[in-house]
Amino acid sequence: MSTLENSKFKKIFSALELPMCPDESIDMVALACLIEYQLRIGVEGFYCMGSSGEALLLNLDERKKALEKVIEVVNGRVPVIAHVGTVRTEDAKSLAQHAAYVGADAISMIPPYYYKFSMDEIITYYEDIINAVSDIGVIVYNIPQFTGVEFNKDNAGILLSNERVIGVKHTSNNLNSLERMRNAYPGKILFNGFDEQFIGALAMGAEATIGTTVNIFAPLFITARNLFNSGNVSEALNIQTKINYYVEEMCKAGIFSAVKYLLTKRGIPCGNCRKPFHTLSQAECLRMDALMEDYDEFLKTLS
């Protein structure tokens, strides 16, 4: 993939949440409304069926149908990245082939998990999936707190040397590792994956972000990025501090459930996360209500 083509991924991506009906089926109508809402608030791309999209609580058919809906509604307006990772290679290949067929702009995958596979086995897993599709970029998903695998410039070197691999989604607190990958592989895109370290990741070489709270707070990320890029780091950090306060409070309630609740308050009926995720308590809802009031007031100061 050329540098020009890569530039379309240097954006602020929503790690798209997936609205659910009361029976835990995917609410496709609400999903379409959610995409339009997020485009209105400035989201520049969608990362689908990742952690925020409850991918590992969905079956393969559900993941495929939800992706089809996203691509249909987006209709080329912004890039769409499809997360296709799962523990079984053949399942990941099936999801990857489907994503390429329906028009995703890139695919991404976590490494296989649970069995503590060797790094050689993990590299083979990625290569098998890369070889199963053509003409679509691949993003390695580094999320060690969930998978037990921490990618760096050394153990991921074979993948980062592959021209089909366009970058890494770095959902890790190790910003030194992010910078070392950027330095060793300057043609790759480093996507920040933790909302609470967005500005720090930009300083260390990230050129994009994929975030759960971007579903709600996209204007904060856009403003913070623009301030940072214009050299106004102090003001960018002020916004980062506010983002971090929101993330901290939402994590206390359960970040994915909290985002769904706040989106529902915005008029997009997102329902609950699938079990075993819990439904927010009344006290948690009240705290989220107060948080959203704070956000609305803070947003006025940025306009």
KEDONU-163046 format. One record per residue (C-alpha): z, x, y; residue in three letters. Coordinates in steps of 0.2 Angstrom, whole numbers, plus 2048, in hexadecimal, padded with zeros to 3 digits. Last residue first. Layout:
! KEDONU-163046
{z: Z; x: X; y: Y; bavex: Ala}
...
! end
This chain:
! KEDONU-163046
{z: 867; x: 7AF; y: 885; bavex: Ser}
{z: 874; x: 7BA; y: 87D; bavex: Leu}
{z: 883; x: 7B2; y: 884; bavex: Thr}
{z: 87E; x: 7A1; y: 87E; bavex: Lys}
{z: 87D; x: 7A9; y: 86C; bavex: Leu}
{z: 890; x: 7AC; y: 86E; bavex: Phe}
{z: 894; x: 79A; y: 871; bavex: Glu}
{z: 88A; x: 794; y: 862; bavex: Asp}
{z: 891; x: 7A2; y: 857; bavex: Tyr}
{z: 8A3; x: 79D; y: 85C; bavex: Asp}
{z: 89F; x: 78B; y: 858; bavex: Glu}
{z: 898; x: 791; y: 847; bavex: Met}
{z: 8A8; x: 79A; y: 843; bavex: Leu}
{z: 8B3; x: 78B; y: 847; bavex: Ala}
{z: 8A9; x: 780; y: 83B; bavex: Asp}
{z: 8AA; x: 78E; y: 82E; bavex: Met}
{z: 8BD; x: 78E; y: 82F; bavex: Arg}
{z: 8BD; x: 77B; y: 82E; bavex: Leu}
{z: 8B2; x: 77C; y: 81E; bavex: Cys}
{z: 8BE; x: 789; y: 816; bavex: Glu}
{z: 8CD; x: 77E; y: 819; bavex: Ala}
{z: 8C4; x: 76F; y: 812; bavex: Gln}
{z: 8C0; x: 77A; y: 802; bavex: Ser}
{z: 8AF; x: 781; y: 7FF; bavex: Leu}
{z: 8A7; x: 77D; y: 7EF; bavex: Thr}
{z: 8A9; x: 78B; y: 7E2; bavex: His}
{z: 89B; x: 796; y: 7DA; bavex: Phe}
{z: 89C; x: 794; y: 7C7; bavex: Pro}
{z: 892; x: 789; y: 7CA; bavex: Lys}
{z: 882; x: 788; y: 7D4; bavex: Arg}
{z: 884; x: 78A; y: 7E7; bavex: Cys}
{z: 887; x: 77A; y: 7F1; bavex: Asn}
{z: 87C; x: 76E; y: 7FA; bavex: Gly}
{z: 86F; x: 775; y: 806; bavex: Cys}
{z: 86C; x: 766; y: 811; bavex: Pro}
{z: 864; x: 76E; y: 820; bavex: Ile}
{z: 86B; x: 766; y: 830; bavex: Gly}
{z: 874; x: 774; y: 838; bavex: Arg}
{z: 884; x: 76F; y: 82F; bavex: Lys}
{z: 87B; x: 771; y: 81F; bavex: Thr}
{z: 876; x: 783; y: 824; bavex: Leu}
{z: 888; x: 787; y: 827; bavex: Leu}
{z: 88D; x: 780; y: 816; bavex: Tyr}
{z: 87F; x: 78A; y: 80D; bavex: Lys}
{z: 884; x: 79A; y: 816; bavex: Val}
{z: 897; x: 797; y: 811; bavex: Ala}
{z: 892; x: 794; y: 7FF; bavex: Ser}
{z: 888; x: 7A5; y: 7FF; bavex: Phe}
{z: 896; x: 7AF; y: 808; bavex: Ile}
{z: 8A5; x: 7A8; y: 7FE; bavex: Gly}
{z: 8B3; x: 7A2; y: 809; bavex: Ala}
{z: 8BB; x: 7B3; y: 80D; bavex: Lys}
{z: 8A9; x: 7BA; y: 80E; bavex: Cys}
{z: 8A5; x: 7AE; y: 81C; bavex: Met}
{z: 8B3; x: 7B5; y: 827; bavex: Glu}
{z: 8AE; x: 7C7; y: 824; bavex: Glu}
{z: 89C; x: 7C3; y: 827; bavex: Val}
{z: 89F; x: 7BA; y: 837; bavex: Tyr}
{z: 8AA; x: 7C8; y: 83E; bavex: Tyr}
{z: 89D; x: 7D5; y: 838; bavex: Asn}
{z: 88F; x: 7CB; y: 842; bavex: Ile}
{z: 89A; x: 7CC; y: 851; bavex: Lys}
{z: 89D; x: 7DE; y: 850; bavex: Thr}
{z: 88A; x: 7E1; y: 84D; bavex: Gln}
{z: 887; x: 7D7; y: 85D; bavex: Ile}
{z: 892; x: 7E3; y: 867; bavex: Asn}
{z: 88A; x: 7F2; y: 85D; bavex: Leu}
{z: 879; x: 7ED; y: 864; bavex: Ala}
{z: 881; x: 7EC; y: 876; bavex: Glu}
{z: 887; x: 7FE; y: 873; bavex: Ser}
{z: 876; x: 804; y: 86C; bavex: Val}
{z: 86C; x: 7FF; y: 87A; bavex: Asn}
{z: 85E; x: 80C; y: 876; bavex: Gly}
{z: 850; x: 7FF; y: 876; bavex: Ser}
{z: 84F; x: 7FF; y: 863; bavex: Asn}
{z: 861; x: 7FB; y: 862; bavex: Phe}
{z: 860; x: 7ED; y: 86E; bavex: Leu}
{z: 851; x: 7E6; y: 865; bavex: Asn}
{z: 85A; x: 7E7; y: 854; bavex: Arg}
{z: 86A; x: 7DF; y: 85B; bavex: Ala}
{z: 85F; x: 7D1; y: 863; bavex: Thr}
{z: 856; x: 7CE; y: 852; bavex: Ile}
{z: 866; x: 7CF; y: 848; bavex: Phe}
{z: 86F; x: 7C3; y: 853; bavex: Leu}
{z: 861; x: 7B6; y: 854; bavex: Pro}
{z: 860; x: 7B6; y: 840; bavex: Ala}
{z: 872; x: 7B0; y: 83F; bavex: Phe}
{z: 870; x: 7A1; y: 833; bavex: Ile}
{z: 865; x: 7A7; y: 824; bavex: Asn}
{z: 867; x: 7B8; y: 82B; bavex: Val}
{z: 879; x: 7B7; y: 824; bavex: Thr}
{z: 872; x: 7BB; y: 813; bavex: Thr}
{z: 868; x: 7CA; y: 818; bavex: Gly}
{z: 858; x: 7D4; y: 816; bavex: Ile}
{z: 856; x: 7E2; y: 823; bavex: Thr}
{z: 848; x: 7ED; y: 829; bavex: Ala}
{z: 845; x: 7FE; y: 82F; bavex: Glu}
{z: 854; x: 808; y: 828; bavex: Ala}
{z: 855; x: 81A; y: 82E; bavex: Gly}
{z: 867; x: 81E; y: 830; bavex: Met}
{z: 869; x: 816; y: 841; bavex: Ala}
{z: 861; x: 806; y: 83A; bavex: Leu}
{z: 86E; x: 806; y: 82C; bavex: Ala}
{z: 87C; x: 808; y: 839; bavex: Gly}
{z: 875; x: 7F9; y: 843; bavex: Ile}
{z: 874; x: 7EE; y: 833; bavex: Phe}
{z: 885; x: 7F3; y: 82B; bavex: Gln}
{z: 88D; x: 7E2; y: 82A; bavex: Glu}
{z: 87D; x: 7D9; y: 824; bavex: Asp}
{z: 87D; x: 7E4; y: 815; bavex: Phe}
{z: 86B; x: 7E6; y: 80D; bavex: Gly}
{z: 862; x: 7F2; y: 819; bavex: Asn}
{z: 850; x: 7F4; y: 814; bavex: Phe}
{z: 84A; x: 806; y: 813; bavex: Leu}
{z: 837; x: 806; y: 813; bavex: Ile}
{z: 82F; x: 815; y: 80B; bavex: Lys}
{z: 823; x: 821; y: 813; bavex: Gly}
{z: 831; x: 82D; y: 817; bavex: Pro}
{z: 836; x: 831; y: 805; bavex: Tyr}
{z: 842; x: 83F; y: 806; bavex: Ala}
{z: 849; x: 83B; y: 817; bavex: Asn}
{z: 84A; x: 828; y: 814; bavex: Arg}
{z: 852; x: 82B; y: 803; bavex: Met}
{z: 85F; x: 836; y: 80B; bavex: Arg}
{z: 862; x: 82A; y: 819; bavex: Glu}
{z: 866; x: 81C; y: 80D; bavex: Leu}
{z: 871; x: 827; y: 803; bavex: Ser}
{z: 87B; x: 82B; y: 812; bavex: Asn}
{z: 87C; x: 819; y: 816; bavex: Leu}
{z: 886; x: 816; y: 806; bavex: Asn}
{z: 88D; x: 805; y: 809; bavex: Asn}
{z: 880; x: 7FE; y: 7FD; bavex: Ser}
{z: 873; x: 7F0; y: 7FE; bavex: Thr}
{z: 865; x: 7FB; y: 800; bavex: His}
{z: 855; x: 7F1; y: 7FD; bavex: Lys}
{z: 849; x: 800; y: 7F9; bavex: Val}
{z: 837; x: 804; y: 7FE; bavex: Gly}
{z: 825; x: 802; y: 7FB; bavex: Ile}
{z: 824; x: 806; y: 7E8; bavex: Val}
{z: 812; x: 805; y: 7E3; bavex: Arg}
{z: 80F; x: 817; y: 7E9; bavex: Glu}
{z: 81B; x: 81D; y: 7DC; bavex: Asn}
{z: 826; x: 82C; y: 7E3; bavex: Ser}
{z: 834; x: 820; y: 7E7; bavex: Leu}
{z: 834; x: 81A; y: 7D5; bavex: Leu}
{z: 835; x: 82C; y: 7CE; bavex: Ile}
{z: 842; x: 831; y: 7DB; bavex: Gly}
{z: 84E; x: 823; y: 7D7; bavex: Ala}
{z: 85B; x: 82E; y: 7CF; bavex: Asn}
{z: 859; x: 83B; y: 7DC; bavex: Asp}
{z: 856; x: 832; y: 7ED; bavex: Lys}
{z: 864; x: 826; y: 7E8; bavex: Asn}
{z: 866; x: 816; y: 7DE; bavex: Phe}
{z: 878; x: 810; y: 7DA; bavex: Glu}
{z: 879; x: 806; y: 7CA; bavex: Val}
{z: 888; x: 7FB; y: 7C5; bavex: Gly}
{z: 87D; x: 7EB; y: 7C8; bavex: Thr}
{z: 888; x: 7E1; y: 7D3; bavex: Phe}
{z: 891; x: 7EE; y: 7DE; bavex: Gln}
{z: 882; x: 7F9; y: 7DC; bavex: Pro}
{z: 875; x: 7EF; y: 7E6; bavex: Ile}
{z: 865; x: 7FA; y: 7E7; bavex: Asn}
{z: 856; x: 7EE; y: 7E6; bavex: Tyr}
{z: 846; x: 7F8; y: 7E4; bavex: Val}
{z: 838; x: 7F1; y: 7ED; bavex: Ile}
{z: 827; x: 7EF; y: 7E5; bavex: Val}
{z: 816; x: 7ED; y: 7EE; bavex: Gly}
{z: 808; x: 7E2; y: 7E7; bavex: Ile}
{z: 7F7; x: 7E7; y: 7E2; bavex: Asp}
{z: 7FA; x: 7E7; y: 7CF; bavex: Ser}
{z: 806; x: 7DF; y: 7C4; bavex: Val}
{z: 80D; x: 7E4; y: 7B2; bavex: Ala}
{z: 80D; x: 7F6; y: 7B6; bavex: Asn}
{z: 81A; x: 7F4; y: 7C3; bavex: Ile}
{z: 825; x: 7EA; y: 7B7; bavex: Ile}
{z: 824; x: 7F7; y: 7AA; bavex: Asp}
{z: 827; x: 804; y: 7B6; bavex: Glu}
{z: 837; x: 7FC; y: 7BC; bavex: Tyr}
{z: 83E; x: 7FA; y: 7AB; bavex: Tyr}
{z: 839; x: 80C; y: 7A6; bavex: Thr}
{z: 843; x: 812; y: 7B5; bavex: Ile}
{z: 852; x: 808; y: 7AF; bavex: Ile}
{z: 851; x: 80E; y: 79D; bavex: Glu}
{z: 850; x: 820; y: 7A4; bavex: Asp}
{z: 85F; x: 81C; y: 7AF; bavex: Met}
{z: 869; x: 817; y: 7A0; bavex: Ser}
{z: 86D; x: 805; y: 79D; bavex: Phe}
{z: 87E; x: 7FF; y: 7A0; bavex: Lys}
{z: 87C; x: 7EF; y: 796; bavex: Tyr}
{z: 881; x: 7E3; y: 7A4; bavex: Tyr}
{z: 872; x: 7E6; y: 7B0; bavex: Tyr}
{z: 85F; x: 7E9; y: 7B1; bavex: Pro}
{z: 85B; x: 7F1; y: 7C2; bavex: Pro}
{z: 859; x: 7E5; y: 7D0; bavex: Ile}
{z: 848; x: 7E0; y: 7D4; bavex: Met}
{z: 83C; x: 7DE; y: 7E3; bavex: Ser}
{z: 82A; x: 7D6; y: 7E5; bavex: Ile}
{z: 81E; x: 7D7; y: 7F3; bavex: Ala}
{z: 813; x: 7CC; y: 7FE; bavex: Asp}
{z: 815; x: 7BD; y: 7F2; bavex: Ala}
{z: 804; x: 7B4; y: 7EF; bavex: Gly}
{z: 806; x: 7A9; y: 7E0; bavex: Val}
{z: 7FE; x: 7B5; y: 7D4; bavex: Tyr}
{z: 809; x: 7C4; y: 7DA; bavex: Ala}
{z: 819; x: 7B9; y: 7D8; bavex: Ala}
{z: 814; x: 7B3; y: 7C7; bavex: His}
{z: 810; x: 7C4; y: 7C0; bavex: Gln}
{z: 821; x: 7CA; y: 7C7; bavex: Ala}
{z: 82B; x: 7BB; y: 7BF; bavex: Leu}
{z: 822; x: 7BE; y: 7AE; bavex: Ser}
{z: 826; x: 7D1; y: 7AF; bavex: Lys}
{z: 838; x: 7CE; y: 7B4; bavex: Ala}
{z: 83A; x: 7C2; y: 7A4; bavex: Asp}
{z: 831; x: 7CF; y: 799; bavex: Glu}
{z: 83D; x: 7DD; y: 79F; bavex: Thr}
{z: 84D; x: 7D3; y: 79C; bavex: Arg}
{z: 85C; x: 7D6; y: 7A8; bavex: Val}
{z: 855; x: 7CD; y: 7B7; bavex: Thr}
{z: 84B; x: 7D2; y: 7C6; bavex: Gly}
{z: 83D; x: 7C8; y: 7CE; bavex: Val}
{z: 842; x: 7C8; y: 7E0; bavex: His}
{z: 833; x: 7C1; y: 7EA; bavex: Ala}
{z: 82F; x: 7C8; y: 7FB; bavex: Ile}
{z: 827; x: 7BC; y: 807; bavex: Val}
{z: 81F; x: 7C2; y: 817; bavex: Pro}
{z: 81D; x: 7B7; y: 826; bavex: Val}
{z: 811; x: 7A9; y: 82B; bavex: Arg}
{z: 807; x: 7AA; y: 81B; bavex: Gly}
{z: 809; x: 798; y: 816; bavex: Asn}
{z: 81C; x: 799; y: 818; bavex: Val}
{z: 81D; x: 787; y: 810; bavex: Val}
{z: 812; x: 78B; y: 801; bavex: Glu}
{z: 81A; x: 79D; y: 7FE; bavex: Ile}
{z: 82B; x: 795; y: 7FE; bavex: Val}
{z: 826; x: 787; y: 7F2; bavex: Lys}
{z: 81E; x: 793; y: 7E6; bavex: Glu}
{z: 82E; x: 79E; y: 7E6; bavex: Leu}
{z: 838; x: 78F; y: 7E2; bavex: Ala}
{z: 82D; x: 78A; y: 7D4; bavex: Lys}
{z: 82D; x: 79C; y: 7CD; bavex: Lys}
{z: 840; x: 79D; y: 7CE; bavex: Arg}
{z: 843; x: 78C; y: 7C6; bavex: Glu}
{z: 837; x: 791; y: 7B7; bavex: Asp}
{z: 840; x: 7A1; y: 7B4; bavex: Leu}
{z: 852; x: 799; y: 7B3; bavex: Asn}
{z: 85D; x: 799; y: 7C2; bavex: Leu}
{z: 86F; x: 7A0; y: 7C3; bavex: Leu}
{z: 869; x: 7B2; y: 7C4; bavex: Leu}
{z: 85E; x: 7AE; y: 7D3; bavex: Ala}
{z: 86C; x: 7A6; y: 7DD; bavex: Glu}
{z: 861; x: 7A7; y: 7ED; bavex: Gly}
{z: 86E; x: 7B1; y: 7F6; bavex: Ser}
{z: 86E; x: 7BE; y: 7E8; bavex: Ser}
{z: 85B; x: 7BF; y: 7E8; bavex: Gly}
{z: 84F; x: 7B0; y: 7E5; bavex: Met}
{z: 845; x: 7B3; y: 7F5; bavex: Cys}
{z: 844; x: 7C0; y: 802; bavex: Tyr}
{z: 83D; x: 7B7; y: 811; bavex: Phe}
{z: 835; x: 7BE; y: 821; bavex: Gly}
{z: 836; x: 7BF; y: 834; bavex: Glu}
{z: 845; x: 7B3; y: 837; bavex: Val}
{z: 844; x: 7AD; y: 849; bavex: Gly}
{z: 84E; x: 79E; y: 84B; bavex: Ile}
{z: 83F; x: 792; y: 849; bavex: Arg}
{z: 83A; x: 79C; y: 839; bavex: Leu}
{z: 84B; x: 798; y: 832; bavex: Gln}
{z: 84A; x: 786; y: 835; bavex: Tyr}
{z: 838; x: 785; y: 82D; bavex: Glu}
{z: 83F; x: 78E; y: 81E; bavex: Ile}
{z: 84E; x: 783; y: 81C; bavex: Leu}
{z: 843; x: 773; y: 81E; bavex: Cys}
{z: 838; x: 779; y: 80F; bavex: Ala}
{z: 848; x: 77C; y: 805; bavex: Leu}
{z: 84F; x: 76B; y: 809; bavex: Ala}
{z: 840; x: 763; y: 802; bavex: Val}
{z: 840; x: 76E; y: 7F3; bavex: Met}
{z: 852; x: 76A; y: 7EF; bavex: Asp}
{z: 855; x: 775; y: 7DF; bavex: Ile}
{z: 85F; x: 76C; y: 7D1; bavex: Ser}
{z: 871; x: 76E; y: 7D1; bavex: Glu}
{z: 875; x: 75C; y: 7CE; bavex: Asp}
{z: 87B; x: 75A; y: 7E0; bavex: Pro}
{z: 86A; x: 761; y: 7E6; bavex: Cys}
{z: 869; x: 773; y: 7EA; bavex: Met}
{z: 862; x: 77D; y: 7F9; bavex: Pro}
{z: 85D; x: 78F; y: 7F5; bavex: Leu}
{z: 863; x: 79D; y: 801; bavex: Glu}
{z: 856; x: 7A9; y: 807; bavex: Leu}
{z: 85B; x: 7BB; y: 80A; bavex: Ala}
{z: 853; x: 7B9; y: 81B; bavex: Ser}
{z: 849; x: 7C8; y: 820; bavex: Phe}
{z: 849; x: 7D1; y: 831; bavex: Ile}
{z: 839; x: 7DB; y: 831; bavex: Lys}
{z: 831; x: 7EC; y: 82D; bavex: Lys}
{z: 828; x: 7E3; y: 81E; bavex: Phe}
{z: 818; x: 7E1; y: 828; bavex: Lys}
{z: 817; x: 7F3; y: 82C; bavex: Ser}
{z: 814; x: 7F7; y: 819; bavex: Asn}
{z: 802; x: 7F1; y: 81B; bavex: Glu}
{z: 7FF; x: 7FD; y: 829; bavex: Leu}
{z: 807; x: 80B; y: 81F; bavex: Thr}
{z: 7FB; x: 807; y: 811; bavex: Ser}
{z: 800; x: 800; y: 800; bavex: Met}
! end
